[in-house]
Amino acid sequence: MKYLPALAAGLLVAAAATQFSTTALGEGDGWVTLLDSSKKGDWDEVGKANWAMKDGALVADKLDGKDLAYLVTKTPYKDFQIRAEFWVDEAANSGIFIRCETNKTIDGKGCYEVNIFDKRPDPTYGTGAIVDVAKVDPMPKAAGKWNVYEITAQGPHFVVTLNGQKTVDAQDSKHASGYVALQYGSGVVKFRKVQIKAL
């Protein structure tokens, strides 16, 4: 019996260590890392860009062909939160597409597009907007710095924040679930961390 306190103490230490290591990996709170500063992650590609890991970020600055390029998740998601850290230059056309109905064709008809496009001819659906769903006014600028997008999709309710500033709070029910895709269209686009959490 005299060993029970020591055994109990040992189990508590082991449990605490396990909890710490799980939390440190970012897995204990429901977040799944799709890419980070050390790895591109596992994506399907639609279109071709020169995606490459450079200086702790996944970078593209050129299309291979005329079609826009996308990295598409292997699995679909329904209700979720996304955290994405990205950097773009002024010429960049990018975005995060969510609830895409298919993983073969990525566009604004079959997905919602949370835009990253500072020089979009119509700025009402530029950076910070969900194209053709939720306008942004005034449009924030993302070029030349690291930014954090937080995107929440829960049922028909969408909330988008860029660097802590809410840019979208809208309702739409066209797409209930689907794939997530990172877009490369033009300029320089970098992603250094993308995480998703099911709700």
Secondary structure, DSSP 4 states (H G I P E B T S, - for coil): -TTHHHHHHHHHHHHHHHHHHHHHTT-TTSEEEEE-SS-----EEES-B--EEETTEEEE--BSSSS-EEEE-SS-BSSEEEEEEEEE-TT-EEEEEEEES-SS--STTTSEEEEE-TT-SSGGGSTTSBTTTB--SSPPP-BTSEEEEEEEEETTEEEEEETTEEEEEEE--S--SBEEEEEEEES-EEEEEEEEEE-
